[in-house]
Amino acid sequence: MTPFDNEGGIFMGSRRDPAGCRVGLFGVPYDGTTSFRPGTRFGPAAIREVSQGLETYCPQLDLDLEDLAYADLGAVDIPFGAPEPVVNAVQQATTAVLDLGLNPLMLGGEHSISSGAVAAVANQHPDLVLVQLDAHADLREEWLGARHSHACAMRRCLEVLPSGDLLQLAIRSGTRDEFHELHSSGRRMDDVQALRDAMAPWTGRPIYLTVDLDWFDPAVLPGTGTPEPGGFLWRDFAAVVDVLRGHRLVAADVVELAPQLDSSGVSSVLAAKVTRSLILLMGADQ
């Protein structure tokens, strides 16, 4: 039995049949632990819908989606309620994507789902490196009584990441304890050049990129549940993409889009463009 419901929309240029594909998209419409403004359950559908307005060609990468085969497998059939069964369902779905021989690209949904996907990818790639773009550290042990809260996303990821190699780019919000841990661990990179330097020794190792869209400044992406001033612009993400071109990106997620919080729809367009870049990175010859 497939773990996916494929009755909804589809990302531009993709297909349902995974045969011959290199990348497998899937959505997880869940926001059960959202602590401020809900709505990320609508993120995957919004990304798919607005993707139809993008060009297939990316001038930065000089790559075109028309030259790739990639599948949109649909939405994970998740249970309603507590996050633990959802995380388990995400792990099973990601494993199914990997078993098809595809690089998984997950569209959220809130950030709590990432640990399920990371666990599945790390089972196949024990030397996996996790790179986080995020406004928040997400290193709490629990939040509002939940260990699988979106505020604990990286703490739970570290528990299923055998290498323990997590790089967090320019985190700008968190508790005093989280920032003490960030600085003492050496995981926090202040800028893209620092990320490039930190990743240089890891050329050839498998990389998982998790993109919490609140990494971007609210001026360019207001449609997220926990906006944090002082964020980044598209050119900063493009610089990260340039770093990743020299590495082996095997999986990724794009999370925390709450499209109804941005009546302009621009947040969804930016999220879809991030998704396009990641498809091209994972689908091209490396």
C-alpha positions as CSV (number, residue, x, y, z in Angstrom):
1,M,0.0,0.0,0.0
2,T,1.4,3.4,-1.0
3,P,2.0,5.9,1.9
4,F,0.9,8.8,-0.4
5,D,-2.3,10.4,-1.4
6,N,-1.8,11.6,-5.0
7,E,-5.3,13.1,-5.6
8,G,-4.1,16.7,-5.2
9,G,-2.0,19.1,-7.3
10,I,1.4,18.5,-8.8
11,F,4.6,20.5,-9.0
12,M,5.3,21.9,-12.4
13,G,6.8,19.5,-14.9
14,S,6.7,16.5,-12.5
15,R,5.0,13.2,-13.0
16,R,3.3,10.7,-10.7
17,D,5.2,7.7,-12.1
18,P,8.6,7.5,-10.4
19,A,10.1,5.2,-13.0
20,G,13.2,6.8,-14.5
21,C,13.2,9.7,-12.1
22,R,15.9,11.0,-9.8
23,V,14.0,13.1,-7.4
24,G,10.8,12.3,-5.5
25,L,8.8,15.2,-4.0
26,F,6.1,14.6,-1.4
27,G,4.1,16.9,0.9
28,V,3.3,16.6,4.6
29,P,0.4,18.9,5.4
30,Y,0.8,19.1,9.2
31,D,1.0,21.9,11.7
32,G,-0.2,20.2,14.9
33,T,2.5,21.7,17.2
34,T,2.5,25.2,15.8
35,S,3.1,27.6,18.7
36,F,2.2,31.0,17.2
37,R,0.4,31.3,13.9
38,P,-1.0,28.1,12.3
39,G,-1.4,27.4,8.7
40,T,1.7,25.4,7.5
41,R,-0.6,22.5,6.6
42,F,-1.6,24.5,3.5
43,G,2.1,24.9,2.5
44,P,2.6,21.9,0.2
45,A,-0.5,22.7,-1.9
46,A,0.4,26.3,-2.2
47,I,3.9,25.6,-3.4
48,R,2.5,23.2,-6.1
49,E,-0.1,25.7,-7.2
50,V,2.2,28.7,-7.7
51,S,5.0,26.6,-9.2
52,Q,3.1,26.7,-12.5
53,G,4.0,30.4,-12.7
54,L,7.8,29.9,-12.6
55,E,10.1,29.3,-15.6
56,T,11.6,25.8,-15.8
57,Y,15.0,27.3,-16.5
58,C,17.3,28.5,-13.7
59,P,19.9,31.0,-14.9
60,Q,22.0,30.7,-11.8
61,L,22.5,26.9,-12.2
62,D,22.1,26.9,-16.0
63,L,19.9,24.0,-15.6
64,D,16.3,23.4,-16.8
65,L,13.6,21.2,-15.3
66,E,12.6,20.1,-18.7
67,D,15.9,18.2,-18.9
68,L,15.2,16.2,-15.7
69,A,12.8,13.5,-14.7
70,Y,11.3,14.0,-11.3
71,A,8.2,12.7,-9.5
72,D,5.6,14.4,-7.3
73,L,4.3,11.4,-5.3
74,G,1.6,13.4,-3.5
75,A,0.9,13.9,0.2
76,V,1.8,11.6,3.0
77,D,-1.3,10.1,4.6
78,I,-0.8,11.3,8.1
79,P,-2.8,10.7,11.3
80,F,-4.6,13.6,12.9
81,G,-3.3,14.8,16.3
82,A,-0.1,14.2,18.2
83,P,3.2,14.6,16.3
84,E,4.9,11.3,17.1
85,P,2.7,9.2,14.7
86,V,3.2,11.9,12.1
87,V,7.0,11.7,12.4
88,N,6.8,7.9,12.1
89,A,4.7,8.2,9.0
90,V,7.2,10.7,7.5
91,Q,10.0,8.3,8.2
92,Q,8.2,5.4,6.5
93,A,7.3,7.6,3.5
94,T,10.9,8.9,3.1
95,T,12.1,5.3,3.3
96,A,9.6,4.4,0.5
97,V,11.0,7.2,-1.7
98,L,14.6,6.0,-1.0
99,D,13.6,2.4,-1.9
100,L,12.4,3.7,-5.3
101,G,16.0,5.0,-5.8
102,L,15.0,8.6,-5.6
103,N,16.4,11.6,-3.7
104,P,13.6,12.7,-1.4
105,L,12.4,16.3,-1.3
106,M,9.8,17.0,1.4
107,L,7.4,20.0,1.4
108,G,6.0,21.0,4.8
109,G,4.2,21.5,6.9
110,E,5.9,22.4,10.1
111,H,9.5,21.7,11.0
112,S,8.8,18.9,13.5
113,I,8.4,16.5,10.5
114,S,12.1,16.8,9.5
115,S,13.4,14.4,12.1
116,G,11.4,11.6,10.5
117,A,12.9,12.3,7.1
118,V,16.4,12.7,8.5
119,A,16.1,9.4,10.3
120,A,15.2,7.6,7.1
121,V,18.0,9.2,5.0
122,A,20.6,8.6,7.8
123,N,19.6,4.9,7.8
124,Q,20.8,4.7,4.2
125,H,23.7,7.2,4.7
126,P,25.2,6.9,8.2
127,D,27.7,9.6,7.4
128,L,25.0,12.1,6.6
129,V,25.6,15.8,7.2
130,L,22.7,18.0,8.1
131,V,22.7,21.7,7.1
132,Q,20.0,23.9,8.6
133,L,18.7,27.3,7.2
134,D,16.5,28.7,9.9
135,A,15.8,31.8,12.0
136,H,15.5,29.6,15.1
137,A,18.0,27.2,16.8
138,D,15.3,24.5,17.4
139,L,17.4,22.9,20.0
140,R,14.9,22.8,22.9
141,E,14.4,19.5,24.6
142,E,10.7,20.2,24.7
143,W,8.2,23.0,24.1
144,L,4.7,23.4,25.5
145,G,5.0,19.8,26.8
146,A,5.9,18.3,23.4
147,R,9.3,16.7,22.6
148,H,8.4,16.7,18.9
149,S,7.4,20.3,18.7
150,H,8.7,22.3,15.8
151,A,10.8,24.2,18.4
152,C,12.7,21.0,19.0
153,A,13.2,20.0,15.4
154,M,17.1,20.0,15.4
155,R,17.3,18.4,18.9
156,R,15.3,15.4,17.6
157,C,17.3,15.4,14.3
158,L,20.5,15.1,16.3
159,E,19.2,12.1,18.1
160,V,18.8,10.2,14.7
161,L,21.9,11.6,13.0
162,P,24.7,9.1,13.6
163,S,27.5,11.5,12.5
164,G,26.3,14.3,14.8
165,D,27.4,16.7,12.0
166,L,24.9,19.6,12.0
167,L,25.7,23.0,10.6
168,Q,23.3,25.9,11.4
169,L,23.6,28.9,9.2
170,A,23.2,32.3,10.9
171,I,20.5,31.4,13.5
172,R,19.2,34.6,14.9
173,S,16.6,33.5,17.5
174,G,16.6,31.2,20.5
175,T,17.1,30.8,24.2
176,R,20.2,31.7,26.1
177,D,21.0,28.0,26.6
178,E,20.5,27.4,22.9
179,F,22.9,30.1,21.9
180,H,25.5,29.0,24.5
181,E,25.3,25.5,22.9
182,L,25.5,26.9,19.4
183,H,28.7,28.8,20.2
184,S,30.4,26.1,22.3
185,S,29.6,23.4,19.7
186,G,30.9,25.4,16.7
187,R,27.8,24.5,14.8
188,R,26.7,28.1,14.2
189,M,28.0,29.6,10.9
190,D,27.7,33.4,10.8
191,D,27.7,33.7,7.0
192,V,27.8,31.8,3.8
193,Q,31.6,31.9,3.6
194,A,31.9,30.3,7.0
195,L,29.5,27.6,5.8
196,R,31.7,27.1,2.7
197,D,34.8,26.7,4.8
198,A,33.1,24.4,7.3
199,M,31.8,22.1,4.5
200,A,35.1,22.0,2.5
201,P,36.4,18.9,4.3
202,W,33.2,17.1,3.7
203,T,33.3,17.0,-0.1
204,G,31.7,13.8,-1.2
205,R,29.7,13.1,1.9
206,P,25.9,13.0,1.7
207,I,24.2,16.2,2.6
208,Y,20.6,16.8,3.9
209,L,19.5,20.5,3.6
210,T,16.5,21.6,5.8
211,V,15.1,25.0,4.8
212,D,12.8,26.6,7.4
213,L,11.5,29.5,5.3
214,D,11.5,31.8,8.3
215,W,15.3,32.0,7.5
216,F,14.3,34.6,5.0
217,D,13.5,38.1,6.2
218,P,9.7,38.8,6.7
219,A,10.1,41.6,4.2
220,V,10.4,39.0,1.5
221,L,8.6,36.1,3.1
222,P,5.9,37.2,5.6
223,G,3.9,34.0,5.1
224,T,5.3,31.9,7.9
225,G,4.1,31.2,11.4
226,T,7.0,32.6,13.4
227,P,8.5,35.5,11.4
228,E,11.8,36.9,12.8
229,P,13.2,40.3,11.6
230,G,16.8,40.4,10.5
231,G,16.7,37.6,8.0
232,F,18.0,36.9,4.5
233,L,17.2,37.6,0.9
234,W,17.1,35.5,-2.2
235,R,20.7,36.4,-3.1
236,D,21.8,34.8,0.2
237,F,20.0,31.6,-0.6
238,A,21.6,31.7,-4.1
239,A,25.0,31.9,-2.4
240,V,24.1,28.8,-0.3
241,V,23.1,27.1,-3.6
242,D,26.6,27.9,-5.0
243,V,28.1,26.2,-2.0
244,L,26.0,23.1,-2.4
245,R,26.9,22.7,-6.0
246,G,30.2,21.4,-4.9
247,H,28.7,18.8,-2.6
248,R,26.5,15.8,-2.7
249,L,22.9,16.8,-1.9
250,V,20.9,13.6,-1.4
251,A,17.8,14.9,0.4
252,A,16.1,18.2,1.5
253,D,13.0,19.7,2.9
254,V,11.2,23.1,2.6
255,V,9.1,23.8,5.6
256,E,7.1,26.4,7.6
257,L,5.2,28.1,4.7
258,A,1.9,29.4,5.9
259,P,0.5,30.8,2.7
260,Q,-2.7,32.3,4.1
261,L,-0.6,34.8,6.1
262,D,0.6,36.5,2.9
263,S,-2.3,37.7,0.8
264,S,0.1,38.7,-2.0
265,G,1.1,35.1,-2.6
266,V,4.8,36.1,-2.9
267,S,5.9,33.9,0.0
268,S,4.5,30.8,-1.8
269,V,6.3,31.9,-5.0
270,L,9.6,32.2,-3.2
271,A,9.1,28.8,-1.6
272,A,8.4,27.3,-5.0
273,K,11.6,28.9,-6.4
274,V,13.6,27.4,-3.5
275,T,12.0,24.0,-4.4
276,R,13.0,24.4,-8.0
277,S,16.6,25.0,-7.1
278,L,16.7,21.9,-4.9
279,I,15.1,19.7,-7.6
280,L,17.8,20.9,-10.0
281,L,20.6,20.4,-7.5
282,M,19.5,16.8,-6.6
283,G,18.4,15.9,-10.1
284,A,21.5,16.9,-12.0
285,D,24.6,14.8,-12.5
286,Q,26.9,15.2,-9.5
